[in-house]
Amino acid sequence: MGKALDGVRILDFTHVQSGPTCTQLLAWFGADVIKVERAGAGDITREQLRDVAGADSLYFTMLNHNKRSVTIDTKNPEGKLVLEALIQKCDVLVENFAPGALDRMGFTWERIQELNPRMIVASVKGFGPGPYEDCKVYENVAQCVGGAASTTGFDDGPPVVTGAQIGDSGTGLHLALGIVTALYQRTMTGRGQKVLAAMQDGVLNLCRVKLRDQQRLERTGVMKEYPQYPNGTFGEAVPRAGNASGGGQPGWILKCKGWEHDPNAYIYFITQAPVWVKICNVIGREEWATHPDYATPDARLPRLKEIFAEVERWTMTKTKFEAMEILNEHDIPCGPILSMKEIAEDESLRKTGTIVEVDHPVRGKYLTVGNPIKLSDSPTDVKRSPLLGEHTDEVMAELGYSREQIDALRAAGAI
């Protein structure tokens, strides 16, 4: 059986993380992704954070699986003709250049439409239209301008960014959805269109519950599920909530056995209302199940710190995995804090293809994240990232160039 996106050809002008996240996902689903790079250098991440001398970095390899690499000098007139031929043959052009860069290359939306009216042009930008649309944005900047940092961390400390790449990879995922949607619409209209995913917009979409809370705060002046309640104060904006979920199921990160020497010996524990009686029984506070100060969710809200302290006295007698096993027997929601080392060594994640070992001709074997989205009729085969310009001749031949023409273009510095 074929892949879900068989027959779709992507012209990949992306670099670093946000764009490559998008195009890698499309490649995993079967699209033919042709990554256009500069001869001799390529994507800047090929050499960033190298851990093996002379080999492409993990930064590059983990974002460019299942792609083909060609080198083209778009400033060379002959190279520009090659690019025009590619635009005519491809379905989607994806780019995350600085604002206006594609226009300065001579490939405005109007010019691309002349070459291929079915072409979808998909872009990642830092901001959407407005006063900041010409500004460059990177991961942590996106987290800050999208509302994530102001609501992350503890109330007595500064804003904090998260290790999850919600700005770059998160926006790349949004863009991939936009591309697939535009491809579907094209089957009915026959026309291409522009797709934009702004990093600020993507982060805000992932922070929508905080925008919800902003409106609740303005209406009521207080949010009882936040740790500032009942003894703290609320200002005009949604505060940092520590490890609270900010939702209807109060949770907190609690110490487990070994926390003194293991920085990840913790578990996330949720005092879910339907299993409150079971929680009381497990931690040995059976009287709380009927006590008026603890028996209902509203009664528990002003006492959450006391409740979590009591639960923590129990979790500190168990390892995080022992606690998880016991709590799961009672359907009490929880989750151990897993380190990257523990995740890398998790056999179940390897069996599902969430963690994949890939062999590279220069750097050897390495671990990478596999496709997080599983399709029953289109399983993902994770193939190594391409060497710089590895497929230039192959792609040129597919465009109809002869061996002699390819050699001449290379001699002229066009490819």
Rosetta blueprint (number, residue, H / E / L):
1 M L
2 G L
3 K L
4 A L
5 L L
6 D L
7 G L
8 V L
9 R E
10 I E
11 L E
12 D E
13 F E
14 T L
15 H L
16 V L
17 Q L
18 S H
19 G H
20 P H
21 T H
22 C H
23 T H
24 Q H
25 L H
26 L H
27 A H
28 W H
29 F L
30 G L
31 A L
32 D E
33 V E
34 I E
35 K E
36 V E
37 E E
38 R L
39 A L
40 G L
41 A L
42 G L
43 D L
44 I H
45 T H
46 R H
47 E L
48 Q L
49 L L
50 R L
51 D L
52 V L
53 A L
54 G L
55 A L
56 D L
57 S L
58 L H
59 Y H
60 F H
61 T H
62 M L
63 L L
64 N L
65 H L
66 N L
67 K E
68 R E
69 S E
70 V E
71 T E
72 I L
73 D L
74 T L
75 K L
76 N L
77 P H
78 E H
79 G H
80 K H
81 L H
82 V H
83 L H
84 E H
85 A H
86 L H
87 I H
88 Q H
89 K H
90 C L
91 D L
92 V E
93 L E
94 V E
95 E E
96 N L
97 F L
98 A L
99 P L
100 G L
101 A H
102 L H
103 D H
104 R H
105 M L
106 G L
107 F L
108 T L
109 W H
110 E H
111 R H
112 I H
113 Q H
114 E H
115 L H
116 N L
117 P L
118 R L
119 M L
120 I E
121 V E
122 A E
123 S E
124 V E
125 K E
126 G L
127 F L
128 G L
129 P L
130 G L
131 P L
132 Y L
133 E L
134 D L
135 C L
136 K L
137 V L
138 Y L
139 E H
140 N H
141 V H
142 A H
143 Q H
144 C H
145 V H
146 G L
147 G L
148 A L
149 A H
150 S H
151 T H
152 T L
153 G L
154 F L
155 D L
156 D L
157 G L
158 P L
159 P L
160 V L
161 V L
162 T L
163 G L
164 A L
165 Q L
166 I L
167 G L
168 D H
169 S H
170 G H
171 T H
172 G H
173 L H
174 H H
175 L H
176 A H
177 L H
178 G H
179 I H
180 V H
181 T H
182 A H
183 L H
184 Y H
185 Q H
186 R H
187 T H
188 M H
189 T H
190 G L
191 R L
192 G L
193 Q L
194 K E
195 V E
196 L E
197 A E
198 A E
199 M H
200 Q H
201 D H
202 G H
203 V H
204 L H
205 N H
206 L H
207 C L
208 R H
209 V H
210 K H
211 L H
212 R H
213 D H
214 Q H
215 Q H
216 R H
217 L H
218 E H
219 R H
220 T H
221 G L
222 V L
223 M L
224 K L
225 E L
226 Y L
227 P L
228 Q L
229 Y L
230 P L
231 N L
232 G L
233 T L
234 F L
235 G L
236 E L
237 A L
238 V L
239 P L
240 R L
241 A L
242 G L
243 N L
244 A L
245 S L
246 G L
247 G L
248 G L
249 Q L
250 P L
251 G E
252 W E
253 I E
254 L E
255 K E
256 C L
257 K L
258 G L
259 W L
260 E L
261 H L
262 D L
263 P L
264 N L
265 A L
266 Y E
267 I E
268 Y E
269 F E
270 I E
271 T L
272 Q L
273 A H
274 P H
275 V H
276 W H
277 V H
278 K H
279 I H
280 C H
281 N H
282 V H
283 I H
284 G L
285 R L
286 E H
287 E H
288 W H
289 A H
290 T L
291 H L
292 P L
293 D L
294 Y L
295 A L
296 T L
297 P H
298 D H
299 A H
300 R H
301 L H
302 P H
303 R H
304 L H
305 K H
306 E H
307 I H
308 F H
309 A H
310 E H
311 V H
312 E H
313 R H
314 W H
315 T H
316 M L
317 T L
318 K L
319 T L
320 K H
321 F H
322 E H
323 A H
324 M H
325 E H
326 I H
327 L H
328 N H
329 E H
330 H L
331 D L
332 I L
333 P L
334 C E
335 G E
336 P E
337 I L
338 L L
339 S L
340 M H
341 K H
342 E H
343 I H
344 A H
345 E L
346 D L
347 E H
348 S H
349 L H
350 R H
351 K H
352 T L
353 G L
354 T L
355 I E
356 V E
357 E E
358 V E
359 D E
360 H E
361 P L
362 V L
363 R L
364 G E
365 K E
366 Y E
367 L E
368 T E
369 V E
370 G L
371 N L
372 P L
373 I L
374 K L
375 L L
376 S L
377 D L
378 S L
379 P L
380 T L
381 D L
382 V L
383 K L
384 R L
385 S L
386 P L
387 L L
388 L L
389 G L
390 E L
391 H L
392 T H
393 D H
394 E H
395 V H
396 M H
397 A H
398 E H
399 L L
400 G L
401 Y L
402 S L
403 R H
404 E H
405 Q H
406 I H
407 D H
408 A H
409 L H
410 R H
411 A H
412 A L
413 G L
414 A L
415 I L
